[in-house]
Amino acid sequence: MLGLGVQSEATGAGLSAGVRAFPNTLYLQFHKVGRRGQWNLSLEHAPFFQNRPERSFYSSQIFTVGRQWNLGAAK
C-alpha cells in the first residue's frame, strides 16, 4: 500500500487515501482514535476491474470495518 493521510490532534480522527498493489485498488480510509484503541473504515475500488479483473482478485469494490484495541504499553 502507498498512501497519504492527515489526522486531527483535537479529535483523533484521520483520513488517508492511496493505492494498493494487490488486489489492485484505490482506497479511502477513515479512522477515529479513542481511549482504548481505534475504529477503522475503508472503501476500495478497482479501476481496472472491467478490462483485467484478475488484477483486483475479481473484486470491483471492497468495504471493511475494523477495531483495534490497545492491549498494553508499547516497549
N, CA, C and O atoms as a CHARMM CRD file, in Angstrom:
* protein
*
  300
    1    1 MET  N      0.83400  -1.17400   0.00000 PROA 1      0.00000
    2    1 MET  CA     0.00000   0.00000   0.00000 PROA 1      0.00000
    3    1 MET  C      0.88100   1.24100   0.00000 PROA 1      0.00000
    4    1 MET  O      1.95800   1.27000   0.59500 PROA 1      0.00000
    5    2 LEU  N      0.39900   2.23400  -0.66800 PROA 2      0.00000
    6    2 LEU  CA     1.07800   3.52100  -0.68800 PROA 2      0.00000
    7    2 LEU  C     -0.00800   4.57300  -0.54700 PROA 2      0.00000
    8    2 LEU  O     -0.92200   4.64400  -1.36800 PROA 2      0.00000
    9    3 GLY  N      0.09300   5.38900   0.49400 PROA 3      0.00000
   10    3 GLY  CA    -0.94800   6.37300   0.72300 PROA 3      0.00000
   11    3 GLY  C     -0.46400   7.57500   1.50200 PROA 3      0.00000
   12    3 GLY  O      0.63700   7.58000   2.05200 PROA 3      0.00000
   13    4 LEU  N     -1.28900   8.57500   1.53900 PROA 4      0.00000
   14    4 LEU  CA    -1.04000   9.78900   2.30000 PROA 4      0.00000
   15    4 LEU  C     -2.27000  10.07300   3.14300 PROA 4      0.00000
   16    4 LEU  O     -3.39500   9.75800   2.75500 PROA 4      0.00000
   17    5 GLY  N     -2.03700  10.68100   4.31600 PROA 5      0.00000
   18    5 GLY  CA    -3.17100  10.96800   5.16400 PROA 5      0.00000
   19    5 GLY  C     -2.92700  12.11000   6.11400 PROA 5      0.00000
   20    5 GLY  O     -1.81900  12.63500   6.22000 PROA 5      0.00000
   21    6 VAL  N     -3.99000  12.48500   6.80700 PROA 6      0.00000
   22    6 VAL  CA    -3.94800  13.53800   7.82000 PROA 6      0.00000
   23    6 VAL  C     -4.70100  13.05500   9.05000 PROA 6      0.00000
   24    6 VAL  O     -5.58400  12.20200   8.96100 PROA 6      0.00000
   25    7 GLN  N     -4.33200  13.62200  10.21600 PROA 7      0.00000
   26    7 GLN  CA    -5.01700  13.28600  11.45100 PROA 7      0.00000
   27    7 GLN  C     -5.15100  14.53600  12.30100 PROA 7      0.00000
   28    7 GLN  O     -4.21500  15.32900  12.40500 PROA 7      0.00000
   29    8 SER  N     -6.31600  14.71000  12.91000 PROA 8      0.00000
   30    8 SER  CA    -6.57700  15.84400  13.78200 PROA 8      0.00000
   31    8 SER  C     -6.13900  15.49600  15.20200 PROA 8      0.00000
   32    8 SER  O     -6.58800  14.49700  15.76400 PROA 8      0.00000
   33    9 GLU  N     -5.27200  16.30800  15.77500 PROA 9      0.00000
   34    9 GLU  CA    -4.85100  16.10500  17.15900 PROA 9      0.00000
   35    9 GLU  C     -6.00700  16.35600  18.12300 PROA 9      0.00000
   36    9 GLU  O     -6.08800  15.71600  19.17200 PROA 9      0.00000
   37   10 ALA  N     -6.89600  17.27400  17.77900 PROA 10     0.00000
   38   10 ALA  CA    -8.00500  17.63700  18.66400 PROA 10     0.00000
   39   10 ALA  C     -9.06300  16.53900  18.76000 PROA 10     0.00000
   40   10 ALA  O     -9.55100  16.24700  19.85200 PROA 10     0.00000
   41   11 THR  N     -9.42100  15.93000  17.63300 PROA 11     0.00000
   42   11 THR  CA   -10.49900  14.93100  17.62400 PROA 11     0.00000
   43   11 THR  C    -10.01200  13.49600  17.54900 PROA 11     0.00000
   44   11 THR  O    -10.76400  12.58000  17.88100 PROA 11     0.00000
   45   12 GLY  N     -8.77500  13.27100  17.12100 PROA 12     0.00000
   46   12 GLY  CA    -8.26200  11.91700  16.95700 PROA 12     0.00000
   47   12 GLY  C     -8.75400  11.23800  15.69000 PROA 12     0.00000
   48   12 GLY  O     -8.52700  10.04200  15.50400 PROA 12     0.00000
   49   13 ALA  N     -9.42200  11.97800  14.81800 PROA 13     0.00000
   50   13 ALA  CA    -9.92400  11.41700  13.56100 PROA 13     0.00000
   51   13 ALA  C     -8.88900  11.61500  12.45700 PROA 13     0.00000
   52   13 ALA  O     -8.16600  12.61100  12.43600 PROA 13     0.00000
   53   14 GLY  N     -8.83200  10.65600  11.55000 PROA 14     0.00000
   54   14 GLY  CA    -7.88100  10.74900  10.45600 PROA 14     0.00000
   55   14 GLY  C     -8.47700  10.24500   9.15500 PROA 14     0.00000
   56   14 GLY  O     -9.45400   9.49600   9.15400 PROA 14     0.00000
   57   15 LEU  N     -7.88400  10.66100   8.05500 PROA 15     0.00000
   58   15 LEU  CA    -8.32200  10.27500   6.73000 PROA 15     0.00000
   59   15 LEU  C     -7.08400  10.04000   5.87500 PROA 15     0.00000
   60   15 LEU  O     -6.15400  10.84600   5.88900 PROA 15     0.00000
   61   16 SER  N     -7.07100   8.93800   5.13200 PROA 16     0.00000
   62   16 SER  CA    -5.96000   8.68500   4.22300 PROA 16     0.00000
   63   16 SER  C     -6.50000   8.13900   2.90800 PROA 16     0.00000
   64   16 SER  O     -7.59400   7.57800   2.84900 PROA 16     0.00000
   65   17 ALA  N     -5.71000   8.31400   1.85900 PROA 17     0.00000
   66   17 ALA  CA    -6.05800   7.83600   0.52700 PROA 17     0.00000
   67   17 ALA  C     -4.80600   7.29200  -0.11400 PROA 17     0.00000
   68   17 ALA  O     -3.70000   7.75300   0.16900 PROA 17     0.00000
   69   18 GLY  N     -4.98100   6.29100  -0.99600 PROA 18     0.00000
   70   18 GLY  CA    -3.81300   5.72500  -1.63700 PROA 18     0.00000
   71   18 GLY  C     -4.16400   4.62700  -2.61200 PROA 18     0.00000
   72   18 GLY  O     -5.29400   4.51800  -3.08800 PROA 18     0.00000
   73   19 VAL  N     -3.16000   3.81400  -2.89500 PROA 19     0.00000
   74   19 VAL  CA    -3.29900   2.71400  -3.84800 PROA 19     0.00000
   75   19 VAL  C     -2.72800   1.44400  -3.22600 PROA 19     0.00000
   76   19 VAL  O     -1.70600   1.47700  -2.54000 PROA 19     0.00000
   77   20 ARG  N     -3.39900   0.33100  -3.47600 PROA 20     0.00000
   78   20 ARG  CA    -2.93800  -0.98000  -3.01500 PROA 20     0.00000
   79   20 ARG  C     -2.43100  -1.73900  -4.24000 PROA 20     0.00000
   80   20 ARG  O     -3.07100  -1.71900  -5.29100 PROA 20     0.00000
   81   21 ALA  N     -1.28900  -2.40300  -4.10800 PROA 21     0.00000
   82   21 ALA  CA    -0.69200  -3.11800  -5.23800 PROA 21     0.00000
   83   21 ALA  C     -1.49900  -4.36800  -5.61300 PROA 21     0.00000
   84   21 ALA  O     -1.77800  -4.58900  -6.79100 PROA 21     0.00000
   85   22 PHE  N     -1.87500  -5.18500  -4.62200 PROA 22     0.00000
   86   22 PHE  CA    -2.68300  -6.37300  -4.91100 PROA 22     0.00000
   87   22 PHE  C     -3.58300  -6.67000  -3.74000 PROA 22     0.00000
   88   22 PHE  O     -3.08200  -6.78800  -2.62200 PROA 22     0.00000
   89   23 PRO  N     -4.86400  -6.79600  -3.92500 PROA 23     0.00000
   90   23 PRO  CA    -5.52000  -6.55100  -5.20100 PROA 23     0.00000
   91   23 PRO  C     -5.40600  -5.08500  -5.59600 PROA 23     0.00000
   92   23 PRO  O     -5.38300  -4.19800  -4.74300 PROA 23     0.00000
   93   24 ASN  N     -5.33700  -4.84800  -6.88100 PROA 24     0.00000
   94   24 ASN  CA    -5.08600  -3.52400  -7.43100 PROA 24     0.00000
   95   24 ASN  C     -6.29400  -2.61900  -7.21900 PROA 24     0.00000
   96   24 ASN  O     -7.24800  -2.66000  -7.99600 PROA 24     0.00000
   97   25 THR  N     -6.25400  -1.79200  -6.15400 PROA 25     0.00000
   98   25 THR  CA    -7.38000  -0.92000  -5.83500 PROA 25     0.00000
   99   25 THR  C     -6.90000   0.46200  -5.40600 PROA 25     0.00000
  100   25 THR  O     -5.75800   0.64000  -4.98200 PROA 25     0.00000
  101   26 LEU  N     -7.79400   1.42600  -5.52700 PROA 26     0.00000
  102   26 LEU  CA    -7.62000   2.74900  -4.93300 PROA 26     0.00000
  103   26 LEU  C     -8.40800   2.72500  -3.64000 PROA 26     0.00000
  104   26 LEU  O     -9.49100   2.14100  -3.59800 PROA 26     0.00000
  105   27 TYR  N     -7.89900   3.34200  -2.57800 PROA 27     0.00000
  106   27 TYR  CA    -8.61500   3.26500  -1.31600 PROA 27     0.00000
  107   27 TYR  C     -8.74600   4.61600  -0.63300 PROA 27     0.00000
  108   27 TYR  O     -7.97800   5.54600  -0.88000 PROA 27     0.00000
  109   28 LEU  N     -9.74800   4.68800   0.23600 PROA 28     0.00000
  110   28 LEU  CA   -10.00400   5.82000   1.11300 PROA 28     0.00000
  111   28 LEU  C    -10.27400   5.21500   2.48500 PROA 28     0.00000
  112   28 LEU  O    -11.14500   4.35600   2.62300 PROA 28     0.00000
  113   29 GLN  N     -9.53200   5.65900   3.50200 PROA 29     0.00000
  114   29 GLN  CA    -9.67800   5.09300   4.83800 PROA 29     0.00000
  115   29 GLN  C     -9.91200   6.20300   5.85900 PROA 29     0.00000
  116   29 GLN  O     -9.26100   7.24700   5.82400 PROA 29     0.00000
  117   30 PHE  N    -10.85000   5.95700   6.76400 PROA 30     0.00000
  118   30 PHE  CA   -11.14500   6.86500   7.86000 PROA 30     0.00000
  119   30 PHE  C    -10.88200   6.11700   9.15800 PROA 30     0.00000
  120   30 PHE  O    -11.25000   4.94900   9.28600 PROA 30     0.00000
  121   31 HSD  N    -10.24500   6.78000  10.12600 PROA 31     0.00000
  122   31 HSD  CA   -10.08200   6.15800  11.44100 PROA 31     0.00000
  123   31 HSD  C    -10.32000   7.18200  12.54000 PROA 31     0.00000
  124   31 HSD  O    -10.09200   8.37900  12.36600 PROA 31     0.00000
  125   32 LYS  N    -10.78100   6.67800  13.66500 PROA 32     0.00000
  126   32 LYS  CA   -11.09400   7.50600  14.82900 PROA 32     0.00000
  127   32 LYS  C    -10.43200   6.87200  16.04400 PROA 32     0.00000
  128   32 LYS  O    -10.75700   5.74600  16.42100 PROA 32     0.00000
  129   33 VAL  N     -9.49600   7.60500  16.65800 PROA 33     0.00000
  130   33 VAL  CA    -8.76700   7.12400  17.81900 PROA 33     0.00000
  131   33 VAL  C     -9.57900   7.40500  19.07900 PROA 33     0.00000
  132   33 VAL  O    -10.11800   8.49800  19.25100 PROA 33     0.00000
  133   34 GLY  N     -9.65900   6.41400  19.95100 PROA 34     0.00000
  134   34 GLY  CA   -10.35700   6.55100  21.22000 PROA 34     0.00000
  135   34 GLY  C     -9.43100   6.22000  22.38100 PROA 34     0.00000
  136   34 GLY  O     -8.22200   6.07400  22.19800 PROA 34     0.00000
  137   35 ARG  N     -9.99700   6.10400  23.56800 PROA 35     0.00000
  138   35 ARG  CA    -9.18400   5.80600  24.75500 PROA 35     0.00000
  139   35 ARG  C     -8.61600   4.39700  24.73900 PROA 35     0.00000
  140   35 ARG  O     -7.50500   4.17500  25.21900 PROA 35     0.00000
  141   36 ARG  N     -9.34800   3.45700  24.20400 PROA 36     0.00000
  142   36 ARG  CA    -8.92500   2.05200  24.24800 PROA 36     0.00000
  143   36 ARG  C     -8.49500   1.49400  22.90100 PROA 36     0.00000
  144   36 ARG  O     -8.28600   0.28600  22.78500 PROA 36     0.00000
  145   37 GLY  N     -8.35700   2.31900  21.89300 PROA 37     0.00000
  146   37 GLY  CA    -7.97700   1.83900  20.57200 PROA 37     0.00000
  147   37 GLY  C     -8.51100   2.74600  19.49400 PROA 37     0.00000
  148   37 GLY  O     -8.66300   3.95100  19.69500 PROA 37     0.00000
  149   38 GLN  N     -8.80000   2.15400  18.33300 PROA 38     0.00000
  150   38 GLN  CA    -9.34000   2.96200  17.25000 PROA 38     0.00000
  151   38 GLN  C    -10.25200   2.13700  16.36200 PROA 38     0.00000
  152   38 GLN  O    -10.12200   0.91600  16.27300 PROA 38     0.00000
  153   39 TRP  N    -11.18900   2.83300  15.69800 PROA 39     0.00000
  154   39 TRP  CA   -12.06300   2.26400  14.69400 PROA 39     0.00000
  155   39 TRP  C    -11.51700   2.60900  13.32000 PROA 39     0.00000
  156   39 TRP  O    -10.99800   3.70700  13.12000 PROA 39     0.00000
  157   40 ASN  N    -11.62500   1.69400  12.37600 PROA 40     0.00000
  158   40 ASN  CA   -11.17700   1.91500  11.00200 PROA 40     0.00000
  159   40 ASN  C    -12.30400   1.57100  10.03700 PROA 40     0.00000
  160   40 ASN  O    -13.03100   0.59700  10.23400 PROA 40     0.00000
  161   41 LEU  N    -12.43700   2.37300   9.00400 PROA 41     0.00000
  162   41 LEU  CA   -13.41100   2.14700   7.95100 PROA 41     0.00000
  163   41 LEU  C    -12.69900   2.41000   6.63000 PROA 41     0.00000
  164   41 LEU  O    -12.10800   3.47500   6.44900 PROA 41     0.00000
  165   42 SER  N    -12.74600   1.46000   5.70900 PROA 42     0.00000
  166   42 SER  CA   -12.09200   1.69400   4.42200 PROA 42     0.00000
  167   42 SER  C    -13.00500   1.29500   3.26800 PROA 42     0.00000
  168   42 SER  O    -13.79300   0.35400   3.36200 PROA 42     0.00000
  169   43 LEU  N    -12.87100   2.03100   2.19800 PROA 43     0.00000
  170   43 LEU  CA   -13.58800   1.79500   0.94900 PROA 43     0.00000
  171   43 LEU  C    -12.53600   1.67500  -0.14300 PROA 43     0.00000
  172   43 LEU  O    -11.64700   2.52000  -0.25100 PROA 43     0.00000
  173   44 GLU  N    -12.63600   0.62300  -0.95400 PROA 44     0.00000
  174   44 GLU  CA   -11.67100   0.42100  -2.03200 PROA 44     0.00000
  175   44 GLU  C    -12.41200   0.17600  -3.33600 PROA 44     0.00000
  176   44 GLU  O    -13.47700  -0.43900  -3.35400 PROA 44     0.00000
  177   45 HSD  N    -11.83700   0.66300  -4.42000 PROA 45     0.00000
  178   45 HSD  CA   -12.40900   0.49700  -5.75300 PROA 45     0.00000
  179   45 HSD  C    -11.31800   0.04500  -6.71500 PROA 45     0.00000
  180   45 HSD  O    -10.20600   0.57300  -6.69800 PROA 45     0.00000
  181   46 ALA  N    -11.64300  -0.93200  -7.55000 PROA 46     0.00000
  182   46 ALA  CA   -10.69300  -1.45900  -8.53500 PROA 46     0.00000
  183   46 ALA  C    -10.94200  -0.81500  -9.89500 PROA 46     0.00000
  184   46 ALA  O    -11.89100  -1.18600 -10.58500 PROA 46     0.00000
  185   47 PRO  N    -10.10000   0.15000 -10.29500 PROA 47     0.00000
  186   47 PRO  CA   -10.33500   0.85500 -11.55900 PROA 47     0.00000
  187   47 PRO  C    -10.11600  -0.00600 -12.79800 PROA 47     0.00000
  188   47 PRO  O    -10.62700   0.32800 -13.86600 PROA 47     0.00000
  189   48 PHE  N     -9.37000  -1.10600 -12.68600 PROA 48     0.00000
  190   48 PHE  CA    -9.07700  -1.94500 -13.85600 PROA 48     0.00000
  191   48 PHE  C     -9.93700  -3.21000 -13.89600 PROA 48     0.00000
  192   48 PHE  O     -9.64500  -4.13200 -14.65700 PROA 48     0.00000
  193   49 PHE  N    -10.99900  -3.26100 -13.07900 PROA 49     0.00000
  194   49 PHE  CA   -11.79300  -4.47200 -12.97800 PROA 49     0.00000
  195   49 PHE  C    -12.43000  -4.88100 -14.31000 PROA 49     0.00000
  196   49 PHE  O    -12.45500  -6.06700 -14.63900 PROA 49     0.00000
  197   50 GLN  N    -12.94200  -3.92200 -15.07500 PROA 50     0.00000
  198   50 GLN  CA   -13.64200  -4.24700 -16.32400 PROA 50     0.00000
  199   50 GLN  C    -12.71700  -4.89500 -17.35300 PROA 50     0.00000
  200   50 GLN  O    -13.10000  -5.85400 -18.02200 PROA 50     0.00000
  201   51 ASN  N    -11.49300  -4.36500 -17.47600 PROA 51     0.00000
  202   51 ASN  CA   -10.57400  -4.86500 -18.50400 PROA 51     0.00000
  203   51 ASN  C     -9.73500  -6.04900 -18.02400 PROA 51     0.00000
  204   51 ASN  O     -9.48600  -6.98100 -18.78800 PROA 51     0.00000
  205   52 ARG  N     -9.30300  -6.01800 -16.77700 PROA 52     0.00000
  206   52 ARG  CA    -8.42700  -7.07200 -16.23700 PROA 52     0.00000
  207   52 ARG  C     -8.85900  -7.42900 -14.81700 PROA 52     0.00000
  208   52 ARG  O     -8.19400  -7.01700 -13.86700 PROA 52     0.00000
  209   53 PRO  N     -9.95100  -8.18200 -14.63500 PROA 53     0.00000
  210   53 PRO  CA   -10.45500  -8.46600 -13.28700 PROA 53     0.00000
  211   53 PRO  C     -9.46500  -9.24200 -12.41500 PROA 53     0.00000
  212   53 PRO  O     -9.54600  -9.16700 -11.18800 PROA 53     0.00000
  213   54 GLU  N     -8.54100  -9.97800 -13.01600 PROA 54     0.00000
  214   54 GLU  CA    -7.56500 -10.72700 -12.21600 PROA 54     0.00000
  215   54 GLU  C     -6.61400  -9.80400 -11.45200 PROA 54     0.00000
  216   54 GLU  O     -6.05400 -10.21600 -10.43700 PROA 54     0.00000
  217   55 ARG  N     -6.42100  -8.57800 -11.91200 PROA 55     0.00000
  218   55 ARG  CA    -5.55700  -7.62800 -11.20800 PROA 55     0.00000
  219   55 ARG  C     -6.14100  -7.21400  -9.86100 PROA 55     0.00000
  220   55 ARG  O     -5.40900  -6.82600  -8.95100 PROA 55     0.00000
  221   56 SER  N     -7.45800  -7.29800  -9.74100 PROA 56     0.00000
  222   56 SER  CA    -8.11300  -6.92300  -8.49300 PROA 56     0.00000
  223   56 SER  C     -8.69100  -8.14900  -7.78200 PROA 56     0.00000
  224   56 SER  O     -9.60200  -8.02100  -6.96400 PROA 56     0.00000
  225   57 PHE  N     -8.16600  -9.32900  -8.09200 PROA 57     0.00000
  226   57 PHE  CA    -8.60100 -10.58900  -7.48200 PROA 57     0.00000
  227   57 PHE  C    -10.10500 -10.76700  -7.64000 PROA 57     0.00000
  228   57 PHE  O    -10.78200 -11.27600  -6.74700 PROA 57     0.00000
  229   58 TYR  N    -10.62100 -10.33500  -8.80300 PROA 58     0.00000
  230   58 TYR  CA   -12.02200 -10.47800  -9.19200 PROA 58     0.00000
  231   58 TYR  C    -12.99600  -9.76400  -8.24900 PROA 58     0.00000
  232   58 TYR  O    -14.13700 -10.19500  -8.08500 PROA 58     0.00000
  233   59 SER  N    -12.53800  -8.67300  -7.63400 PROA 59     0.00000
  234   59 SER  CA   -13.39600  -7.85400  -6.77500 PROA 59     0.00000
  235   59 SER  C    -13.38200  -6.42200  -7.29300 PROA 59     0.00000
  236   59 SER  O    -12.31400  -5.83200  -7.45700 PROA 59     0.00000
  237   60 SER  N    -14.56100  -5.85800  -7.55100 PROA 60     0.00000
  238   60 SER  CA   -14.59600  -4.48600  -8.05200 PROA 60     0.00000
  239   60 SER  C    -14.60700  -3.46700  -6.91500 PROA 60     0.00000
  240   60 SER  O    -14.12700  -2.34700  -7.09100 PROA 60     0.00000
  241   61 GLN  N    -15.14800  -3.83900  -5.74500 PROA 61     0.00000
  242   61 GLN  CA   -15.13500  -2.96600  -4.57000 PROA 61     0.00000
  243   61 GLN  C    -14.88400  -3.80900  -3.31800 PROA 61     0.00000
  244   61 GLN  O    -15.25700  -4.98000  -3.25000 PROA 61     0.00000
  245   62 ILE  N    -14.24700  -3.18500  -2.33800 PROA 62     0.00000
  246   62 ILE  CA   -14.00900  -3.81700  -1.04400 PROA 62     0.00000
  247   62 ILE  C    -14.39300  -2.80200   0.02700 PROA 62     0.00000
  248   62 ILE  O    -14.01400  -1.63300  -0.05600 PROA 62     0.00000
  249   63 PHE  N    -15.14000  -3.24500   1.02600 PROA 63     0.00000
  250   63 PHE  CA   -15.56100  -2.40200   2.13800 PROA 63     0.00000
  251   63 PHE  C    -15.16700  -3.11600   3.42500 PROA 63     0.00000
  252   63 PHE  O    -15.51300  -4.28200   3.61400 PROA 63     0.00000
  253   64 THR  N    -14.44900  -2.43300   4.31200 PROA 64     0.00000
  254   64 THR  CA   -14.03600  -3.06800   5.56700 PROA 64     0.00000
  255   64 THR  C    -14.31600  -2.15100   6.75200 PROA 64     0.00000
  256   64 THR  O    -14.25200  -0.92600   6.65000 PROA 64     0.00000
  257   65 VAL  N    -14.62400  -2.78200   7.86900 PROA 65     0.00000
  258   65 VAL  CA   -14.77700  -2.10400   9.15100 PROA 65     0.00000
  259   65 VAL  C    -13.90700  -2.87200  10.12600 PROA 65     0.00000
  260   65 VAL  O    -13.95500  -4.10100  10.16700 PROA 65     0.00000
  261   66 GLY  N    -13.10800  -2.15800  10.91600 PROA 66     0.00000
  262   66 GLY  CA   -12.22500  -2.82400  11.86300 PROA 66     0.00000
  263   66 GLY  C    -12.11400  -2.08500  13.17800 PROA 66     0.00000
  264   66 GLY  O    -12.38700  -0.88800  13.26600 PROA 66     0.00000
  265   67 ARG  N    -11.71000  -2.81600  14.19300 PROA 67     0.00000
  266   67 ARG  CA   -11.50000  -2.24600  15.52800 PROA 67     0.00000
  267   67 ARG  C    -10.15100  -2.72200  16.02600 PROA 67     0.00000
  268   67 ARG  O     -9.85800  -3.91700  15.97700 PROA 67     0.00000
  269   68 GLN  N     -9.32700  -1.80200  16.50500 PROA 68     0.00000
  270   68 GLN  CA    -8.03200  -2.12400  17.10400 PROA 68     0.00000
  271   68 GLN  C     -8.08900  -1.77300  18.57600 PROA 68     0.00000
  272   68 GLN  O     -8.51100  -0.67500  18.93800 PROA 68     0.00000
  273   69 TRP  N     -7.66400  -2.70400  19.43500 PROA 69     0.00000
  274   69 TRP  CA    -7.65200  -2.46900  20.87400 PROA 69     0.00000
  275   69 TRP  C     -6.23000  -2.30200  21.36700 PROA 69     0.00000
  276   69 TRP  O     -5.32000  -2.98300  20.89400 PROA 69     0.00000
  277   70 ASN  N     -6.03600  -1.40600  22.30700 PROA 70     0.00000
  278   70 ASN  CA    -4.75500  -1.26300  22.97900 PROA 70     0.00000
  279   70 ASN  C     -4.69500  -2.32200  24.08600 PROA 70     0.00000
  280   70 ASN  O     -5.46700  -2.26700  25.04400 PROA 70     0.00000
  281   71 LEU  N     -3.78000  -3.27800  23.95200 PROA 71     0.00000
  282   71 LEU  CA    -3.68100  -4.36500  24.91400 PROA 71     0.00000
  283   71 LEU  C     -2.65300  -4.10700  26.01300 PROA 71     0.00000
  284   71 LEU  O     -2.68100  -4.76300  27.05400 PROA 71     0.00000
  285   72 GLY  N     -1.77100  -3.18400  25.79500 PROA 72     0.00000
  286   72 GLY  CA    -0.75200  -2.88100  26.78700 PROA 72     0.00000
  287   72 GLY  C      0.17300  -1.78100  26.28700 PROA 72     0.00000
  288   72 GLY  O      0.02500  -1.28000  25.17300 PROA 72     0.00000
  289   73 ALA  N      1.11400  -1.42300  27.12000 PROA 73     0.00000
  290   73 ALA  CA     2.05700  -0.36800  26.75400 PROA 73     0.00000
  291   73 ALA  C      3.06800  -0.87800  25.73700 PROA 73     0.00000
  292   73 ALA  O      3.55000  -2.00500  25.84100 PROA 73     0.00000
  293   74 ALA  N      3.38300  -0.05000  24.76300 PROA 74     0.00000
  294   74 ALA  CA     4.41900  -0.38200  23.77900 PROA 74     0.00000
  295   74 ALA  C      5.78800  -0.22800  24.40900 PROA 74     0.00000
  296   74 ALA  O      6.01400   0.68400  25.20400 PROA 74     0.00000
  297   75 LYS  N      6.70200  -1.11700  24.05500 PROA 75     0.00000
  298   75 LYS  CA     8.05800  -1.06000  24.60500 PROA 75     0.00000
  299   75 LYS  C      9.03500  -0.58700  23.57800 PROA 75     0.00000
  300   75 LYS  O     10.22700  -0.47700  23.86400 PROA 75     0.00000
